[in-house]
Amino acid sequence: MIKKPNEMNFADKNIIMIISGLPGTGKTTLALSAPDVLLIDTDEGMARVNPAHRKDASICKTYEEVLADIKAAEGQYKTIVIDTCGALIEYMKDWAMRTDPKASKKDGGFSLQGYGIIKSEFIRLSAELRKKFNVIFLFHESMTKVDENVFYELVVEGSARTLVYQPADLAAHLFIQNGKRYLGFTPTEQYSAKSAYGIKGLIEVPELKEGEENNFLTKLFAKVRANLAAESA
């Protein structure tokens, strides 16, 4: 169906977001502030969340179980959180080696064809998830220091570091500076990021107080949709 520009309105689109940060920065708790969320817990992240802020979680041991629980979540939740995407890709590697002989080397290692299988599956999964949910991919980061320069990289298979950004609308580096937490949406020389829909630069993430509702990303997603509606108008 061909549409004219004045017929286009993306205000209701589902959002794919990447949040990356060093361990201990509060990635899981932040992700749980998204609307009507189900956490796919591949990395035991929920165990580190304050019980007052925990939400429904899928505890999976195989990629097949992940897919089954996502299917069961249709119509029940608005947001799927993958915690962490690095662990999910390890699940995908195990699945690929068990289901496709081309994914394994003769010595038992993972083959180049296997990485191609994962790439195709990750893109397929992201597209399928977006049809029914907002999606948040969480990543651990590692820090590398060269001379006086500090760099942050996703903890994930090398080729996947660029792959995961392709389907994402937003990507943010979560960090702590002078006792305050920030999401960095604009890429810098230190970290990768992705801005869109008027969400850019540094956004402070307030500290959750006792009894306070955990809804930071719910508000952020509402702002994205308001910006999209304003652009369409």
Residue pairs with C-beta under 8 A, 6 or more apart in sequence:
8 232
9 228
9 229
9 232
10 228
10 231
10 232
11 225
11 226
11 228
11 229
11 232
12 225
13 225
13 228
14 130
14 131
14 132
14 133
14 134
14 135
15 134
15 135
15 169
15 170
15 221
15 224
16 126
16 129
16 130
16 134
16 135
16 136
16 137
16 167
16 168
16 169
16 170
17 134
17 135
17 136
17 137
17 168
17 169
17 170
17 171
17 172
17 217
18 85
18 136
18 137
18 138
18 139
18 164
18 165
18 168
18 170
18 171
18 172
18 194
19 27
19 30
19 31
19 136
19 137
19 138
19 139
19 171
19 172
19 174
19 183
20 27
20 138
20 139
20 140
20 141
20 152
20 154
20 171
20 172
20 173
20 174
20 191
20 192
21 27
21 139
21 140
21 141
21 173
21 174
21 175
22 140
22 141
22 143
22 152
22 175
23 140
25 174
25 175
25 176
25 181
26 174
26 181
26 205
27 45
27 83
27 138
27 174
28 39
28 45
28 46
28 48
28 49
28 81
28 83
28 138
29 49
29 50
29 53
29 208
29 214
30 174
30 205
30 216
30 217
31 37
31 39
31 81
31 83
31 136
31 138
31 217
32 39
32 49
32 53
32 54
32 55
32 81
32 214
33 214
33 215
33 216
33 217
33 218
34 78
34 79
34 81
34 134
34 136
34 217
34 218
34 221
35 78
35 79
35 134
35 217
35 218
35 221
36 77
36 78
36 79
37 55
37 56
37 77
37 78
37 79
37 80
37 81
37 136
38 55
38 56
38 57
38 58
38 69
38 73
38 76
38 77
38 79
38 80
38 81
39 45
39 46
39 55
39 56
39 57
39 58
39 81
39 83
40 57
40 58
40 60
40 66
40 69
40 70
40 80
40 81
40 82
40 83
40 88
41 57
41 58
41 59
41 60
41 83
42 60
42 66
42 82
42 83
42 84
42 87
42 88
42 90
42 91
43 83
43 84
43 86
43 87
45 83
45 84
45 138
46 54
46 57
46 83
50 208
53 208
53 214
56 77
58 65
58 66
58 69
58 70
58 73
60 66
60 69
60 91
62 91
62 94
62 95
63 88
63 91
63 92
63 94
63 95
64 95
66 88
66 91
70 80
70 129
73 80
73 133
74 132
75 132
77 133
78 133
78 134
79 133
79 134
79 135
79 136
80 129
80 133
80 134
80 135
80 136
81 135
81 136
81 138
82 88
82 135
82 136
82 137
82 138
83 138
84 137
84 138
84 139
84 140
84 155
85 137
85 138
85 139
85 156
85 164
86 139
86 140
86 154
86 155
86 156
86 157
89 118
89 122
89 156
89 157
89 160
92 118
92 121
92 122
93 103
93 110
93 114
93 118
93 157
96 103
96 110
96 114
96 117
96 118
96 121
97 103
97 104
97 110
97 114
100 114
100 117
102 111
102 113
102 114
102 117
103 110
103 111
103 113
103 114
103 117
104 110
104 111
104 114
105 111
115 157
115 159
118 157
118 160
119 159
119 160
119 163
122 160
122 163
122 164
123 163
123 166
123 167
126 135
126 167
127 167
129 135
130 167
134 221
136 217
137 164
137 168
139 154
139 155
139 156
139 164
140 154
140 155
141 152
141 153
141 154
141 155
141 173
141 191
142 152
142 153
142 155
143 150
143 151
143 152
144 150
144 151
144 152
144 153
145 151
149 189
149 190
150 190
151 189
151 190
151 191
152 173
152 190
152 191
153 161
154 160
154 161
154 164
154 192
156 164
161 192
165 171
165 192
165 194
168 194
169 194
169 196
169 197
169 224
170 185
170 194
170 195
170 196
170 197
170 199
170 224
171 185
171 192
171 193
171 194
172 183
172 184
172 185
172 193
172 194
172 203
173 183
173 184
173 190
173 191
173 192
173 193
174 181
174 182
174 183
174 184
174 205
175 181
175 182
175 184
176 182
180 204
181 204
181 205
181 207
182 202
182 203
182 204
182 205
183 202
183 203
183 205
184 191
184 193
184 201
184 202
185 193
185 194
185 195
185 199
185 200
185 201
185 202
185 203
186 193
186 195
186 200
186 201
186 202
187 193
187 194
195 201
197 224
197 227
197 228
198 223
198 224
198 227
199 220
199 223
199 224
199 227
203 220
205 216
206 216
208 214
